[in-house]
Each structure stands twice: as C-alpha cells, then as structure tokens.
Amino acid sequence: MNGHPNFKASFANQAILEELGKLLPAVKVHALSGARGEKGFNVPEEQKLLREADIVVFDFPVYWFSVPALLKEWFDEVLTHGFAYGTSGTALKGKTAVFSLTLGAPEDSYRRDAALGYTVKDLLAPLFATATYCSMKNAEPVYSAGMLYIPGVSTDEDLAAVKAKAKEHAERLAHLLKTL
C-alpha cells in the first residue's frame, strides 16, 4: 500500500518501489492515490487485496510526524469493525505489517535529545498500535531520513542523493521481506 498522495510526482517513494519491484518482482504495489475515487475507496476491493496478502507493506512519506491524510482516510474506511477488528474481525489476524517510510529531516533529528524530541519508533507508535489492534504482527520498520527533494529548490546533487538512499532503502526492505 503506497500512501503517497501524489505517487506519480514522488521522487523517493516511487524510486523505492521501482527498485523493490526489480528485487522482488512478485511484490504487488498498490498506489492509494490511484485507488481513491470521488466517493472514497472501494472498500470491498481494498479488503480483498488485504485478504490476499500475507505481508502488508505500508509505504509512505511522513507528513507532519504522521501518515499522509490519504493513508489515514484509507485506514478509517477500510479497517472496519467486523473486518479488521472486533469479535468477528479476523481478516488480518496473523498477517505481518511492515511500515516503510521516508522522512525529509536528517537522521540525527529523530532522537529524544534532538530538537524534535522523538525517535522514528516513537512516531510510529500509533501505527504499531493499529496493526496490533487488527491482530497483525509488526515487523521492524524500514525508514530513510534526509529524503527531501523539492523541484526548483533542491539541486541535482540532492536528487542523486535521494535516489541513492531510495535504492538502499529498497534493498533493506527486500531483505526484510525475504526473512518474513
């Protein structure tokens, strides 16, 4: 599940998933930006995709220390009572959740003694709780910091650095997926 609100314009997340596709061709990428219609998501179709998966990778850029609104909307619409949680909500039970994320700020910003005051794992606590509430297993997250590229502002060197980090991120993600 790619939660980038404009996946086609993404530099980091698109590069990560393109490289992951080369490393693990069987991985199915589902861009939520193309799956959301005027009235929201096709919930039965989204739930069908989840039922078919053993491992669900949530790939997204961090926006204001959380998931983009598109991914939050998907959680709200798709992870329903009776499907993902509740007495009869066992569709995700035993499946593995992997959070793959990109962060714009440098790695050293995500320490408790840094200006932000939070680690990446601290920021992921609500997502881990969501997966746990849906009876999923949480794998270690895969993340890359310093993934900021703004067209017209950033340099070609910045883009090259983001692409190199994206390739390395995909390699770490592929390695994790092979071990699960």
N, C-alpha and C positions, 0 to 999 in steps of 0.2 A: 504494500500500500504506500504509494508516494503521496505525501500530503502537501507538496509544494503548490501554492495557489495558482502559479503560472509556470507549470513544469517546462513548457516549451521555451521559456525565456530563462530558465535556470542554468547557471553555469556549473556549480558544484554538484548539486543533486543529480542533474542529468548526466554529468560525466561519471559519477559514481555508479549509477545504474547501467549506463552503457558498458562500462568496464566489467561490472558484475555479470552482465549478460554474456560477455566474451569468456569469462572464467567459469561460469555456471549456466550454460545455455538452457537448462531445464527450468530456471527460475522465471516465474511469471511476474512481470511488472504491471501493476495496475495504478495508473495515474488518476487520482481522485478529481483532479481539475477537469478531466475529460469525462468523468463518470457522473458528475452532478448536473442534473437537468434544471429547468426553470423552477420546478416544484420540489427540488431536493434530489436525494439519491433514490435509486430504485432499490429499496430495502431488500426485497426478496432476492434480487440478483447479487447484491453485496453480501448477504448472508450465505448464499450458495457458494460464493467464492471462499468465504471463511470456512465453511464446512469441508470444502475440498482440500484445504491446506493443512499440513501438519505443523508447519512453521509459518508464522505471520511476521513479516518484517515491516515495521513502520518506519519509513524513511522520510525525513522532513528537515527543513531548516528551522532553527529555533527563532521564534519571533517573540520579543519581549519576555524572554525566560520561560516560554511555553511553546505549545504546538501552534501552528497557524490556525486561524479560525476555520478554514476548510476542514482540517482534520478533526477539530473539536466538534464541528457540526456532524461529521461522519460518525464519531463516537456516539453523539447524542441520538442520531437517527437509527443507527444500525445495531448498536449493542443494547438491544431491548430486553425487558423483563420477559422471561419465558423462552428467550433465545440464548442470551449470553449470561444471564444470572437469574436468581430466583429458584424455587423448588424444581421447576421443570426446565430451567435454562441451563442446559448442559452441553450445548453445541460446541463450546470452545474448551471444554474440560480436557486437560492433559496436553493441549496444544502449546507450543512454545512461542512466546512473544519476544521479538528482538527489536530493540529501538536503535535505529541508525540515524544519527543526526549531525547536522553541520551547524557550527557556531561562527559568528562573524568576529567576535573578540578573540584576542590571542589566548593561548592555553593558560598562561600564568594569571589570567583574570579570574579563573574559576577555582579559586582557593578561598578557604574561610578567612584567611588573613589578608586577602586582596581587597580591592575597592568594592567588588560585588558582594563579597562575604559568603558566597555559596559555591559548592562544588557542582560539577555536572550531575553527579548522582543525587545531590540534594534537589536539583531542579527536576529530576526525573521521578521523584517520589510519587507524585500523583499518577503518573503513567504506570509505574510498577504496581501501585495500589489498584488501578483499573484492571490491569491484567490479572492480578491475584483475585480480585472480586469476581472475575469471569472464569475462575478456576484454571487459568493458564499458568504455565511456568515462565518465569522471567530469566532470560539469558543475560549475560553481561552486555551492556550497551556498547555500541561501536560509534565513536564520535571523532570529529575532527574540528579543531578550533582554527581561527585565523582564516576562515574560508570566505572572506569578504572581497567581492569584486563588483564595482559599480561602473557600468558603461559610461564613458565620458568623464569619469573622475579618476578611476584606477588606471594603472599603467599596464602595458603589455606584460611586463615582468610580474605584476600582481596576478594577472590571468594565468600565466605559465605556472606560478606557484600554486594557485588554486587547483589547476588541472593535475599537477604532480601530487598534491595532497589527496585529491579525489581518487587518483589511481591507487595510491597506497591505502586509502580508506576501503576501497572496493576489495583489495587483496585481503585486508584484515577481516572484512565482512564475509568474504567467500571462505576463508579459513574457518571462521566460527561456524558458518552454516554446514560445512563438511563434518564438523565434530559433533553436531547435534543429532 
